[in-house]
Structure formats: C-alpha cells, structure tokens
Amino acid sequence: MNLPKPKGSAFVGLERSIQAPRGVFAKLWPWLVALAILAFLFTRIPRRALFNALEAGPWLSLGAYTLLQVLIILTADAYATSVSLAITGFRQRFFLIFLVRGATYILGILNYALGQGAFGLYLQRSGVATMRAAGTMFFLMIVNIGVLLLVASFGLLAGGYPGTAHFNLSPLGYGLLVGIVLYLAIIGLRPRCLQSYQLLAPLLEAGLPGHLCAAGGRLPHVLLLVLTYWGALRLWGIAVPLAQGVAMVPLVLLIGALPITPVGLGTTQAALVFLFSPYVPLPNSEVRAAAVLAFSLIYSFWGIVVQALVSLWCWQRLRYNY
C-alpha cells in the first residue's frame, strides 16, 4: 500500500510519545536495581584501579568513534526498517524513515520497547490501523531479535565463549538455531488457529519469503552493530577475538535491552565485566575488571550523548520540514 506523506498529526503523536516517558520511570525500582548492580561491581573492583583505567582510557577517540558508529548504524537501521515496512505494505521515502527512526532513538536510549512503540505510533498516525501498526512493529522486533540471535548462534558455534569459562555454550547456539527454524516453520505453515489474530496478520502475510527478505535487509545492520561494538572494545585496549565478539556482543545487547533497569544501566556493565574481563592484557583480575568497567561507563556515556543529539536533530527536521 502506497501511503501519502504523513502530515502534522503523525509527528504530533511522535512528539507526544517522546515527551511521555517522564512518567514511565516514575517508580524507583528500576533505578534501585541499577544502583544495586553498580554498587556490587564497585565493591568488587578497587576504586584506585577504576580511576586509573578511567584516566588512561582514550575518551576522545571513543567519543569520535561513537559519533561515526551511531550515524552508520542509524543509516543501516533505517534501510532495514524500510525493507521490513515495504514487506508489510507500508512504503515511504527512505529519508523520512531515517528521520523517524532517528527521532525514536531518544526513547530507545531509555528502553528498546519504547523506541519501537514510538515508531508504531508514527505508523498509526500515518493511516495504518492500530492493530496492524502493532503487528507491523511486532514483525520488525521479531526480525531484529531473530537476526541478532542468529549472529550470536554462529559466534557460539565458532567457539566464541569466554576462554576462561568452565562451560560450553555450543548447545545454546544449537538451541537458538532450532528455535529460529521452528518459528520459520510455523510461519510457513500458517496454522489456522493463528490466522484470527489481527496482531499476527503482518507476520503471516509476510510468510517465509517475507521473513527471509526482511532478515536479509536487517543482517547488515546487526552485523555493523555487533562489529562496531567489538571495535569499540578493541579501541579501549580490550583484545577480544573476533569470534568471541560476534558471540558475546549480541548477548550484551540483548541483556541491555531487557526492561530491568533504565538505559540498561548496571546490567550492561555487569555483562561486559563478566564476559570480557579475561581479554584485557593485564595480569591482575581486579585490574582487568576495572578496565572493562571503565570502558562500559564511558562508552555508555558517549552513546547516550550522541544518540540524544542525533535524535533531537532528526526530531527537529521532522517538525519543521514535515
């Protein structure tokens, strides 16, 4: 379906959704959980080692790297989103999708689902029926997570689990692949019991070919997301091998996206310290953990700043030009 370019109402709704999160985190428990996780990390890592790691780290280089990373990732994300939307029948100019996706990044900083929900509101305000807009966003999320798990599974099967771990994560890789195959089989068979749910209509209409096409469009975005994250670790001096990066970075991204703490604060730091401390080329385990924690704090800081600035720029372009 070819829809006309959405006018003010679409972006009024998007603007309201961007202003709405003031009440999302009114409850204190997510912040308390984040502070508890960080406090636990700080009690296990010597303060002096952390300060030394923060002082010695390449702050400015990581900041410039993060700016370039966000712009590249946003472009790839907008392309993948436009491909998936076209499969569901919603076609729009690429630059408009780029701006809308960028505008929702400010919500995605707080929570992945909030960013997706804001984009769903844009679809609804653009003329897509409410349940179909929700189903379309469900389709996008399924494809996003599925491709991320696919990349992680290949990394795990390639031996990309921590070299110091006393367990083998290869069964998890096989399990992820089996889960993806089962889901695609269900989509291909289109069970009659699922066809009555309007929320699932975009998924069933896309079918197996549509899912594979959407996954193909999403794969460059996910690979860039994983590889640039791995590159940031290497830039900080954390010598993570490529196989480990491909396997573990998706797990970090998934953990950070869980609606447990705001901005993935605490959960992301804990995951990074646990998974990547063994790859810091320093002899002491506490110093290695301090280096990874320092990286995580600075990288998160730059990510929030850059994504917020890019998001606000996209939002302003939408308000004044559309």
C-alpha positions as CSV (number, residue, x, y, z in Angstrom):
1,M,0.0,0.0,0.0
2,N,1.4,3.4,-1.0
3,L,0.5,5.9,1.7
4,P,0.7,9.7,1.3
5,K,3.4,11.5,3.2
6,P,2.2,11.9,6.8
7,K,1.5,15.4,7.8
8,G,1.5,17.2,11.2
9,S,-0.7,14.7,13.1
10,A,1.8,11.9,12.7
11,F,4.6,14.0,14.2
12,V,2.4,15.5,16.9
13,G,1.9,11.9,18.1
14,L,5.5,11.2,17.8
15,E,6.4,14.4,19.7
16,R,4.0,13.4,22.5
17,S,5.5,9.9,22.7
18,I,8.9,11.5,23.0
19,Q,7.7,13.7,25.8
20,A,5.7,10.9,27.5
21,P,8.5,8.9,29.2
22,R,8.6,11.3,32.1
23,G,6.1,9.0,33.8
24,V,7.5,5.7,32.5
25,F,10.2,5.5,35.2
26,A,8.2,7.2,37.9
27,K,8.6,4.1,40.0
28,L,12.0,3.9,41.6
29,W,12.7,0.2,41.5
30,P,14.5,0.1,38.1
31,W,16.9,2.8,39.3
32,L,17.3,0.9,42.6
33,V,18.2,-2.3,40.7
34,A,20.7,-0.4,38.6
35,L,22.3,1.2,41.6
36,A,22.4,-2.2,43.4
37,I,24.2,-3.8,40.5
38,L,26.7,-0.9,40.1
39,A,27.3,-0.9,43.9
40,F,28.1,-4.6,43.7
41,L,30.6,-4.1,40.9
42,F,32.2,-1.1,42.8
43,T,32.6,-3.2,45.9
44,R,34.4,-6.0,43.9
45,I,36.7,-3.6,41.9
46,P,39.3,-1.5,43.7
47,R,38.5,2.2,43.4
48,R,42.1,3.2,42.5
49,A,42.2,0.7,39.7
50,L,38.9,2.0,38.3
51,F,40.1,5.7,38.5
52,N,43.4,4.7,36.8
53,A,41.5,3.0,34.0
54,L,39.2,5.9,33.5
55,E,42.2,8.3,33.4
56,A,44.2,6.2,31.0
57,G,41.3,5.4,28.6
58,P,41.0,7.1,25.1
59,W,38.0,9.2,25.9
60,L,38.1,11.5,22.9
61,S,38.9,8.8,20.4
62,L,36.0,6.7,21.8
63,G,33.7,9.7,21.6
64,A,34.5,10.4,17.9
65,Y,34.2,6.6,17.2
66,T,30.8,6.6,18.8
67,L,29.5,9.5,16.7
68,L,30.6,7.8,13.5
69,Q,29.2,4.5,14.8
70,V,25.7,5.9,15.6
71,L,25.4,7.6,12.1
72,I,26.4,4.4,10.3
73,I,24.1,2.3,12.5
74,L,21.2,4.7,12.0
75,T,21.6,4.6,8.3
76,A,21.7,0.8,8.2
77,D,18.7,0.6,10.7
78,A,16.6,2.9,8.5
79,Y,17.3,0.8,5.4
80,A,16.4,-2.4,7.2
81,T,13.3,-0.8,8.6
82,S,12.2,0.4,5.2
83,V,12.7,-3.1,3.8
84,S,10.6,-4.7,6.5
85,L,7.9,-2.0,6.2
86,A,7.6,-2.4,2.5
87,I,7.1,-6.2,3.0
88,T,4.1,-5.3,5.3
89,G,2.7,-2.9,2.7
90,F,3.9,0.4,4.1
91,R,6.2,2.3,1.7
92,Q,7.7,5.7,2.4
93,R,10.7,7.7,1.3
94,F,14.0,6.5,2.8
95,F,15.0,9.9,4.3
96,L,11.7,10.2,6.1
97,I,12.1,6.7,7.6
98,F,15.7,7.7,8.5
99,L,14.4,10.8,10.4
100,V,11.6,9.0,12.1
101,R,13.8,6.1,13.2
102,G,16.4,8.6,14.4
103,A,13.8,10.6,16.3
104,T,12.8,7.4,18.2
105,Y,16.3,6.8,19.3
106,I,15.9,9.1,22.3
107,L,13.3,6.7,23.6
108,G,15.4,3.7,22.6
109,I,18.0,5.0,25.0
110,L,15.7,4.5,27.9
111,N,14.2,1.3,26.7
112,Y,14.2,-0.7,23.4
113,A,10.4,-1.3,23.5
114,L,9.7,2.4,24.0
115,G,11.6,3.3,20.8
116,Q,9.7,0.6,18.9
117,G,6.4,1.8,20.4
118,A,7.0,5.3,19.2
119,F,7.6,4.1,15.7
120,G,4.4,2.1,15.9
121,L,2.6,5.3,16.9
122,Y,4.1,7.0,13.8
123,L,2.6,4.2,11.6
124,Q,-0.8,4.5,13.3
125,R,-0.8,8.3,12.8
126,S,0.2,7.8,9.2
127,G,-3.0,5.9,8.5
128,V,-2.2,2.3,9.4
129,A,-4.9,0.6,11.5
130,T,-3.9,0.4,15.2
131,M,-3.7,-3.4,15.4
132,R,-1.9,-3.6,12.1
133,A,0.6,-1.0,13.2
134,A,1.2,-3.0,16.4
135,G,1.6,-6.2,14.3
136,T,4.0,-4.5,12.0
137,M,6.2,-3.4,14.9
138,F,5.9,-7.0,16.2
139,F,7.2,-8.2,12.9
140,L,10.1,-5.8,13.0
141,M,11.0,-6.8,16.5
142,I,10.8,-10.5,15.7
143,V,13.1,-10.0,12.7
144,N,15.5,-7.8,14.7
145,I,15.9,-10.2,17.6
146,G,15.9,-13.3,15.3
147,V,18.8,-11.9,13.3
148,L,20.7,-10.9,16.4
149,L,20.2,-14.4,17.8
150,L,21.3,-15.9,14.5
151,V,24.5,-13.9,14.6
152,A,25.1,-14.9,18.2
153,S,24.5,-18.6,17.5
154,F,27.1,-18.7,14.7
155,G,29.6,-17.0,17.0
156,L,28.9,-19.5,19.8
157,L,29.2,-22.4,17.4
158,A,32.6,-21.0,16.2
159,G,33.8,-21.3,19.8
160,G,33.1,-17.7,20.8
161,Y,32.5,-18.2,24.5
162,P,34.9,-16.9,27.2
163,G,38.1,-18.8,27.2
164,T,38.3,-19.0,30.9
165,A,34.7,-20.3,31.3
166,H,34.2,-23.9,32.7
167,F,31.2,-24.5,30.4
168,N,30.5,-24.9,26.8
169,L,27.9,-22.7,25.2
170,S,27.7,-24.6,21.9
171,P,24.4,-26.2,23.0
172,L,22.9,-22.7,23.4
173,G,24.0,-21.9,19.8
174,Y,22.3,-25.1,18.5
175,G,19.2,-24.3,20.6
176,L,18.9,-20.8,19.1
177,L,19.2,-22.1,15.6
178,V,16.5,-24.8,16.4
179,G,14.2,-22.1,17.8
180,I,14.6,-19.9,14.7
181,V,13.9,-22.9,12.4
182,L,10.7,-23.8,14.4
183,Y,9.4,-20.2,14.2
184,L,10.0,-20.1,10.5
185,A,8.3,-23.5,10.1
186,I,5.2,-22.1,11.9
187,I,5.2,-19.0,9.7
188,G,5.5,-21.2,6.6
189,L,2.6,-23.5,7.7
190,R,0.4,-20.6,8.8
191,P,-1.7,-22.5,11.3
192,R,-5.4,-21.7,11.1
193,C,-5.6,-21.1,14.8
194,L,-3.3,-18.1,14.5
195,Q,-5.0,-16.5,11.5
196,S,-7.7,-15.0,13.6
197,Y,-5.3,-12.7,15.5
198,Q,-5.0,-9.3,13.8
199,L,-1.8,-8.7,15.6
200,L,-0.2,-11.6,13.8
201,A,-1.5,-10.7,10.4
202,P,1.6,-8.8,9.1
203,L,3.8,-11.8,10.2
204,L,1.6,-14.4,8.5
205,E,1.1,-12.3,5.4
206,A,4.9,-11.8,5.1
207,G,5.2,-15.6,5.2
208,L,8.5,-17.4,5.0
209,P,9.8,-15.4,1.9
210,G,8.9,-12.1,3.6
211,H,10.8,-13.1,6.8
212,L,13.8,-14.1,4.8
213,C,13.8,-10.9,2.8
214,A,13.4,-8.8,6.0
215,A,16.2,-10.8,7.7
216,G,18.4,-10.1,4.6
217,G,17.8,-6.4,4.9
218,R,18.4,-6.5,8.7
219,L,21.6,-8.5,8.6
220,P,23.9,-5.7,7.6
221,H,22.5,-3.5,10.4
222,V,23.0,-6.2,13.0
223,L,26.5,-7.1,11.7
224,L,27.5,-3.4,11.8
225,L,26.1,-3.1,15.3
226,V,28.0,-6.1,16.6
227,L,31.2,-5.4,14.8
228,T,31.4,-1.7,15.7
229,Y,30.7,-2.6,19.4
230,W,33.6,-5.1,19.1
231,G,35.7,-2.4,17.5
232,A,35.0,-0.1,20.5
233,L,36.2,-2.8,22.8
234,R,39.4,-3.1,20.8
235,L,39.8,0.7,20.7
236,W,39.8,0.7,24.5
237,G,42.5,-1.9,24.6
238,I,40.3,-4.9,25.3
239,A,41.7,-7.5,22.9
240,V,38.6,-9.6,22.2
241,P,39.0,-12.1,19.4
242,L,36.5,-11.7,16.6
243,A,34.7,-15.0,17.3
244,Q,34.1,-14.0,20.9
245,G,33.0,-10.6,19.9
246,V,30.4,-12.0,17.4
247,A,29.1,-14.4,20.0
248,M,29.1,-12.2,23.1
249,V,28.2,-8.7,21.9
250,P,24.7,-9.8,20.9
251,L,24.2,-11.2,24.4
252,V,25.3,-7.9,25.9
253,L,22.9,-6.1,23.6
254,L,20.0,-8.3,24.5
255,I,20.7,-8.0,28.2
256,G,20.9,-4.2,27.9
257,A,17.6,-4.1,26.1
258,L,15.7,-6.0,28.8
259,P,13.4,-3.7,30.7
260,I,15.1,-4.3,34.0
261,T,17.0,-1.1,34.5
262,P,16.7,2.3,32.8
263,V,19.2,2.8,29.9
264,G,20.5,-0.8,30.6
265,L,22.4,0.7,33.5
266,G,24.1,-1.9,35.6
267,T,23.0,-4.9,33.6
268,T,25.2,-3.9,30.7
269,Q,28.2,-3.2,32.9
270,A,27.8,-6.5,34.7
271,A,27.6,-8.4,31.5
272,L,30.6,-6.7,30.0
273,V,32.7,-7.2,33.1
274,F,31.8,-10.9,33.3
275,L,32.3,-11.7,29.6
276,F,35.2,-9.6,28.5
277,S,37.5,-9.1,31.5
278,P,39.6,-12.2,30.6
279,Y,40.7,-10.4,27.4
280,V,42.3,-7.4,28.9
281,P,46.1,-7.8,28.6
282,L,46.8,-7.2,32.2
283,P,48.0,-9.7,34.9
284,N,45.6,-8.9,37.7
285,S,42.0,-9.9,37.6
286,E,40.7,-6.9,39.5
287,V,42.6,-4.5,37.2
288,R,41.2,-6.3,34.2
289,A,37.7,-5.9,35.6
290,A,38.3,-2.2,36.3
291,A,39.4,-1.7,32.7
292,V,36.2,-3.2,31.3
293,L,34.0,-1.3,33.8
294,A,35.7,1.9,32.9
295,F,35.1,1.2,29.2
296,S,31.5,0.4,29.8
297,L,30.8,3.6,31.7
298,I,32.5,5.9,29.2
299,Y,31.0,4.1,26.2
300,S,27.5,4.3,27.7
301,F,28.1,8.0,28.4
302,W,29.1,8.7,24.8
303,G,26.3,6.5,23.5
304,I,23.6,8.4,25.4
305,V,25.0,11.8,24.5
306,V,25.5,11.1,20.7
307,Q,22.2,9.2,20.3
308,A,20.3,12.0,22.1
309,L,21.9,14.7,19.9
310,V,21.2,12.8,16.7
311,S,17.7,12.0,17.8
312,L,16.9,15.6,18.6
313,W,18.3,16.7,15.3
314,C,16.1,14.2,13.5
315,W,13.1,15.3,15.6
316,Q,13.6,19.0,14.7
317,R,13.9,18.2,11.0
318,L,10.6,16.3,11.2
319,R,8.8,19.2,13.0
320,Y,10.0,21.9,10.6
321,N,10.0,20.1,7.3
322,Y,7.1,17.7,7.6
